[in-house]
Amino acid sequence: MADTIKLESIEQWEGLKKDIASEGELIIFKYSPVCPISSMVEDDLNSWLQGLPLNYILKCAKLNVVESKEVSVKIADDLNIKHESPQLIWLTAGLQVKWSGSHYDINKNKLKANFNKGSEIKL
């Protein structure tokens, strides 16, 4: 089951990094509220998140890149990943990047494939 939060500050980002440093997984979804691709991709992400098994613990942080550009840049710098929007970054324990995609790469099939990669629970 996914716990979704709105990521708005560097302090929140630092807290999330500590939360998943030793265990857990985190999806960061960066989007622009004025971009139609962002809206379409977010709908796909939300639908996929709702279909997760209840016993699967995953945090999802949604970041509006228009309102919180500095947070988006900090994440890109910390993870050494080029900033894009929309963008999905999937982190595992130890801040390891499990998968990163942008624009039309973010879809239910890719999410499912990456969920199944390394997970004992299969969708």
N, C-alpha and C positions, 0 to 999 in steps of 0.2 A: 504494500500500500504506500502510496506516495504522499509525503508531507510537503505541500507547496507553500513557499514564502515569497514575499516581494523583497528583492535585494536592492537596497538603496544607498548603502554607505560602505566605505572601506572598512569600518569597524565590524560591520556585519560579515563582510568577506573574510576578515581575519578570524572571526569566531567560527565560521563555517569550516575554514581550513583546519582549525584545532579540532572541531567535531569529527572530521573524517580522517584525521592524521593516523589513527590506529585501526579504525574499522568503519564500515559503512560505505555508502556510495552517494554521490551527489551529481545531479544534472544541473548545469547552468544553462538557462535559455536566455540568450540576448536577443532583443527585438526592438523594432521601432514601431510606435503606435500609428505612424502614418504610412507604413509600408504594407501593401496588400499581400506580398509574399509572407511577411512576418505573421499576418493574421491567419493565412491559410495554414502555415506550418504550425502555429500555436494550436489551432483547432485539432490538427492531427496528433500533436503531442498530448493535448488534454484527453483526447479519446483513448490514446494508448495508455496513459497513466491510469485512467479509470478502469482499464482491463487488467491491471496488475494483480497478482495473487495477494490476498490480504496478509499473508505471512512474509511478504517480501518488503523489506524496509528500504526505502529510497527517499532522499530529500530532493526536491526540485526548487531551485532558486530562479525566479524570473527577474530579469534585469532590463529595464527600459533604458536603452542607450541614449535617448534624447535627454532624459532627465538626469541620468547618472553616468555621463560619459567618463568621468574620472575613475569610476569603479570598473568600468569595462576595460579601460586602458591598464589599470592595475592588474586585473585578472590576466589579461593578455601578456603583460610583462612577467608576472609571477609564474605563469605556466609555459612561457615561451611559445605562445600560439598567436598567430596573426589575428587581429581583431576583424571580425566580420559581423554583419547583421542582415538577416537573422542568423544566429549561430547557436549550436548546441555543443556543449563540452560535457562529457561524462567522465567523472572522476571516481576512482576507487580508493581504498585505504592507502595512505601514504602519498596522497595527491598524484597518483599515477593516472595518466590519461588513458581511459579505456577506449574512447572514441570521440572524435570531433568531426562535425559536419556543418555545412552552411547551405542556405537557400534550399533548393529542391532536393539536396541530399538528405534532408531531415524529413523522414516519412516513417509510417508505421512498419514497413518491411525492414528498414535499416535499424530501427529501434528494437524490433523483435530479434533480429539477427545478433545485435550486440548484447541484448539481454541474455540470450542463450549462450553467448560466448563466455565460458568460464563460470557459468551459474549452474548450481545443482538443480534448480527449479527451471523447468522449460515451459515456454509459452506455446 
